[in-house]
């Protein structure tokens, strides 16, 4: 503290001032497999209780104890409410309807083997998809694709299996502001930082493992071109979230109903359901006292 005792016997803090009584706010910190979590809320439950067994299992699937290697960072400011980012990860439609790139190259389709999993509170969820058959089912055969689109370098789409099972996409949302992403071999954390009711920053941390060979590092970096502010896939998201924000604020008294999968009250073995969004908003309303 500058000039705590004044200058030349003049000024300064009172004699009974105690620095220990004016320290910085203390954070509760927890480290799990190399990832550091912190909260300013002293009432937050223990880490394992807060996330629950299902979410921890999927978290540990990616953060399995191996030493981590950060590959790069990006950040972007999106002119939308922060909750629209969580909606984006939890909704069953946009991946195959908006991201034509995914459908064109068979990376994600609604008829792929998939599942929706949540914790008991509904605040956390995970959408899981596995690359399915090459031929689309009748339900998705009419989805828009760029049939003439080709890649100059098809190594962009050369994923290799590195996790148990056939799962190729796992998108996990952890309340209130963290997304854990595995899309093929590109791995990332996304942190949501609200900047007001109509904008938020999205901070991306791309990573791999210290024991990755150079071929895998290159593969992760190459596939990372799908993600981030200018990603071949995810740059669609920021524009659509801006449009969604404009639609919401145009009618502040408006209401909407999430009907798809209305009978779903928990985990389901598909993603054609709005249950994860409903549970998210139910928890949000509970937290906000609405």
C-alpha positions as CSV (number, residue, x, y, z in Angstrom):
1,X,0.0,0.0,0.0
2,X,1.6,3.3,-1.0
3,X,2.1,5.9,1.7
4,X,0.4,3.8,4.3
5,X,2.2,5.8,7.0
6,X,2.1,9.0,5.2
7,X,5.0,11.2,4.0
8,X,7.2,13.1,6.5
9,X,4.7,12.2,9.3
10,X,1.7,13.7,7.4
11,X,-1.3,11.8,6.1
12,X,-1.4,8.1,5.7
13,X,-3.8,5.5,7.0
14,X,-5.2,5.5,10.6
15,X,-3.1,3.8,13.2
16,X,-5.7,1.0,13.6
17,X,-5.7,0.1,9.9
18,X,-5.1,-3.6,9.4
19,X,-4.2,-4.8,5.9
20,X,-5.4,-8.3,6.7
21,X,-8.9,-6.9,7.0
22,X,-8.8,-5.5,3.4
23,X,-7.4,-8.2,1.3
24,X,-8.5,-9.5,-2.0
25,X,-11.6,-11.7,-2.2
26,X,-10.6,-15.3,-1.6
27,X,-11.5,-17.9,-4.3
28,X,-12.3,-21.5,-3.8
29,X,-10.0,-23.4,-6.2
30,X,-10.1,-26.9,-7.4
31,X,-7.7,-28.7,-9.8
32,X,-8.8,-31.7,-11.7
33,X,-6.5,-33.5,-14.1
34,X,-4.7,-30.3,-15.1
35,X,-7.8,-28.0,-15.3
36,X,-8.1,-25.2,-12.8
37,X,-11.6,-24.2,-11.5
38,X,-12.2,-21.2,-9.3
39,X,-15.3,-19.6,-7.8
40,X,-16.0,-16.6,-5.7
41,X,-19.0,-18.2,-4.1
42,X,-18.0,-19.8,-0.7
43,X,-21.3,-21.8,-0.7
44,X,-20.4,-23.8,-3.8
45,X,-20.6,-27.5,-3.1
46,X,-17.6,-29.8,-3.4
47,X,-16.4,-30.1,-7.0
48,X,-17.5,-33.8,-7.4
49,X,-20.9,-33.1,-5.9
50,X,-21.4,-30.0,-8.1
51,X,-20.8,-31.9,-11.4
52,X,-22.1,-35.4,-10.6
53,X,-21.0,-38.7,-11.8
54,X,-22.2,-38.4,-15.5
55,X,-20.5,-35.1,-16.1
56,X,-17.3,-36.2,-14.4
57,X,-17.2,-39.3,-16.5
58,X,-17.3,-37.3,-19.7
59,X,-14.9,-34.6,-18.4
60,X,-12.4,-37.3,-17.4
61,X,-12.8,-38.9,-20.8
62,X,-10.9,-35.9,-22.3
63,X,-9.0,-34.8,-19.2
64,X,-7.8,-38.2,-18.2
65,X,-4.7,-37.2,-16.2
66,X,-2.3,-36.9,-19.0
67,X,-0.2,-33.7,-19.0
68,X,-1.8,-31.1,-21.2
69,X,-0.3,-29.0,-23.9
70,X,-1.9,-25.7,-24.9
71,X,-1.9,-25.3,-28.7
72,X,-3.4,-21.8,-29.0
73,X,-6.0,-19.3,-28.0
74,X,-8.6,-17.3,-29.9
75,X,-11.3,-14.9,-28.6
76,X,-14.3,-13.2,-30.1
77,X,-17.1,-10.9,-29.0
78,X,-20.5,-12.0,-30.0
79,X,-23.4,-9.5,-29.9
80,X,-25.9,-11.7,-28.1
81,X,-26.9,-12.7,-24.6
82,X,-24.6,-15.3,-23.1
83,X,-27.4,-17.9,-22.7
84,X,-27.7,-18.2,-26.4
85,X,-24.2,-19.8,-26.4
86,X,-25.3,-22.5,-24.0
87,X,-28.5,-22.9,-26.1
88,X,-26.3,-23.4,-29.2
89,X,-24.5,-26.3,-27.6
90,X,-27.6,-27.9,-26.2
91,X,-30.0,-27.6,-29.1
92,X,-30.7,-30.6,-31.4
93,X,-31.1,-28.7,-34.7
94,X,-28.4,-26.3,-35.7
95,X,-25.5,-28.7,-36.1
96,X,-27.1,-30.4,-39.1
97,X,-29.4,-27.6,-40.3
98,X,-27.0,-24.6,-40.0
99,X,-23.5,-26.1,-40.4
100,X,-23.8,-27.3,-44.0
101,X,-20.1,-28.0,-43.8
102,X,-20.7,-30.8,-41.3
103,X,-23.4,-32.4,-43.3
104,X,-21.6,-32.1,-46.6
105,X,-18.6,-34.0,-45.3
106,X,-20.5,-36.4,-43.1
107,X,-19.1,-35.1,-39.8
108,X,-22.4,-34.7,-38.0
109,X,-26.0,-35.6,-38.9
110,X,-29.2,-35.9,-36.9
111,X,-29.5,-39.6,-37.7
112,X,-26.1,-40.5,-36.4
113,X,-26.0,-42.6,-33.3
114,X,-26.3,-40.1,-30.5
115,X,-27.5,-39.3,-27.0
116,X,-28.3,-36.5,-24.6
117,X,-27.1,-36.7,-21.0
118,X,-27.6,-34.4,-18.0
119,X,-26.9,-34.1,-14.4
120,X,-29.9,-34.3,-12.0
121,X,-30.2,-30.5,-11.7
122,X,-30.3,-29.9,-15.5
123,X,-27.6,-27.2,-15.2
124,X,-25.0,-29.4,-17.0
125,X,-25.4,-31.5,-20.1
126,X,-23.6,-33.3,-22.8
127,X,-24.5,-34.1,-26.4
128,X,-22.8,-37.1,-27.9
129,X,-22.7,-38.2,-31.5
130,X,-20.9,-41.0,-33.4
131,X,-20.2,-41.0,-37.1
132,X,-22.9,-43.3,-38.6
133,X,-23.6,-44.9,-41.9
134,X,-22.5,-43.2,-45.1
135,X,-26.1,-43.2,-46.5
136,X,-28.4,-40.7,-45.0
137,X,-31.8,-41.8,-43.7
138,X,-35.0,-40.6,-45.3
139,X,-35.5,-38.2,-42.5
140,X,-32.4,-36.2,-43.2
141,X,-31.8,-37.0,-46.9
142,X,-33.2,-33.5,-47.9
143,X,-30.8,-31.6,-45.7
144,X,-28.9,-28.9,-47.6
145,X,-25.5,-29.9,-48.7
146,X,-22.8,-28.5,-50.9
147,X,-22.6,-31.5,-53.2
148,X,-19.9,-29.9,-55.4
149,X,-17.8,-28.7,-52.4
150,X,-14.4,-30.2,-52.3
151,X,-11.3,-29.6,-50.2
152,X,-8.0,-28.6,-51.7
153,X,-6.4,-30.6,-48.8
154,X,-8.5,-33.4,-47.6
155,X,-6.2,-34.0,-44.6
156,X,-8.4,-31.5,-42.8
157,X,-10.8,-34.3,-42.4
158,X,-8.6,-37.2,-41.5
159,X,-9.6,-38.0,-37.9
160,X,-8.2,-41.0,-36.1
161,X,-9.9,-42.7,-33.2
162,X,-8.2,-41.8,-29.9
163,X,-10.9,-42.3,-27.3
164,X,-12.8,-45.6,-26.4
165,X,-15.8,-46.4,-28.5
166,X,-17.0,-44.8,-31.8
167,X,-17.9,-41.4,-30.5
168,X,-16.6,-38.6,-32.7
169,X,-18.3,-35.5,-31.2
170,X,-18.8,-34.7,-27.5
171,X,-20.0,-31.2,-26.6
172,X,-20.3,-30.7,-22.8
173,X,-21.7,-27.6,-21.1
174,X,-20.8,-27.0,-17.5
175,X,-22.8,-24.3,-15.6
176,X,-22.4,-21.4,-15.6
177,X,-19.8,-20.6,-18.3
178,X,-17.7,-23.5,-19.6
179,X,-17.9,-25.7,-22.7
180,X,-15.7,-28.8,-23.2
181,X,-15.4,-29.7,-26.9
182,X,-14.2,-32.8,-28.7
183,X,-14.9,-32.6,-32.4
184,X,-12.9,-35.5,-34.0
185,X,-9.4,-34.8,-32.8
186,X,-9.7,-31.1,-32.1
187,X,-10.0,-30.4,-28.4
188,X,-10.9,-27.1,-26.8
189,X,-12.3,-25.3,-23.8
190,X,-14.7,-22.4,-24.4
191,X,-15.2,-19.9,-21.7
192,X,-18.2,-17.5,-21.8
193,X,-17.6,-14.0,-20.3
194,X,-20.8,-11.9,-20.3
195,X,-20.3,-8.3,-21.2
196,X,-23.8,-7.1,-20.6
197,X,-27.3,-8.4,-21.5
198,X,-26.6,-8.2,-25.3
199,X,-23.0,-9.3,-25.7
200,X,-20.4,-11.8,-24.4
201,X,-16.8,-12.8,-25.1
202,X,-16.1,-16.3,-26.1
203,X,-12.5,-17.4,-25.1
204,X,-11.2,-20.6,-26.8
205,X,-8.3,-22.6,-25.5
206,X,-7.2,-25.3,-28.0
207,X,-5.1,-28.1,-26.4
208,X,-3.7,-31.6,-26.8
209,X,-1.4,-33.8,-24.7
210,X,2.2,-33.6,-23.9
211,X,2.7,-37.1,-25.2
212,X,1.2,-36.4,-28.6
213,X,3.6,-37.0,-31.5
214,X,4.1,-34.3,-34.0
215,X,1.7,-36.0,-36.5
216,X,-1.1,-35.7,-33.9
217,X,-0.2,-32.1,-33.0
218,X,-0.4,-31.2,-36.7
219,X,-3.7,-33.0,-37.0
220,X,-5.2,-31.2,-34.0
221,X,-4.1,-27.8,-35.4
222,X,-5.4,-28.6,-38.8
223,X,-8.8,-29.7,-37.6
224,X,-8.9,-26.6,-35.3
225,X,-9.7,-24.6,-38.5
226,X,-13.2,-25.9,-38.1
227,X,-13.6,-23.9,-34.9
228,X,-13.0,-20.5,-33.5
229,X,-14.1,-17.0,-34.7
230,X,-13.4,-17.8,-38.4
231,X,-13.8,-21.6,-38.3
232,X,-15.2,-23.3,-41.3
233,X,-18.0,-24.5,-39.0
234,X,-18.4,-22.3,-36.0
235,X,-18.3,-18.9,-37.7
236,X,-21.9,-19.7,-38.6
237,X,-22.8,-19.6,-34.9
238,X,-21.9,-16.0,-34.1
239,X,-24.0,-14.6,-37.0
240,X,-27.0,-16.8,-36.1
241,X,-26.8,-15.9,-32.4
242,X,-26.8,-12.2,-33.4
243,X,-29.9,-12.8,-35.5
244,X,-31.5,-14.7,-32.6
245,X,-30.7,-11.8,-30.2
246,X,-32.3,-9.3,-32.6
247,X,-35.4,-11.4,-32.7
248,X,-35.6,-11.7,-29.0
249,X,-35.2,-8.0,-28.1
250,X,-37.7,-7.0,-30.8
251,X,-40.5,-8.4,-28.6
252,X,-39.4,-8.2,-25.0
253,X,-42.8,-9.4,-23.8
254,X,-42.8,-12.4,-26.1
255,X,-42.8,-16.0,-24.9
256,X,-41.7,-19.3,-26.5
257,X,-42.4,-23.0,-25.8
258,X,-39.9,-25.8,-26.3
259,X,-42.1,-28.6,-27.5
260,X,-39.8,-31.2,-29.1
261,X,-39.4,-34.2,-26.9
262,X,-41.8,-32.8,-24.4
263,X,-42.2,-36.2,-22.7
264,X,-38.4,-36.4,-22.2
265,X,-37.6,-35.7,-18.6
266,X,-34.0,-36.8,-18.5
267,X,-31.3,-38.7,-20.4
268,X,-32.3,-39.9,-23.9
269,X,-30.6,-42.0,-26.5
270,X,-30.9,-39.4,-29.3
271,X,-30.6,-35.6,-29.8
272,X,-33.9,-34.9,-31.4
273,X,-35.2,-33.3,-28.2
274,X,-35.2,-30.0,-26.5
275,X,-35.0,-31.5,-23.0
276,X,-31.5,-30.1,-22.4
277,X,-32.6,-26.6,-23.2
278,X,-35.7,-26.9,-21.1
279,X,-33.7,-28.1,-18.1
280,X,-31.1,-25.4,-18.5
281,X,-33.8,-22.7,-18.4
282,X,-35.5,-24.3,-15.5
283,X,-32.3,-24.2,-13.6
284,X,-31.6,-20.6,-14.7
285,X,-35.0,-19.5,-13.5
286,X,-34.5,-21.3,-10.2
287,X,-31.1,-19.6,-9.7
288,X,-32.5,-16.2,-10.6
289,X,-35.6,-16.6,-8.4
290,X,-38.0,-16.2,-11.4
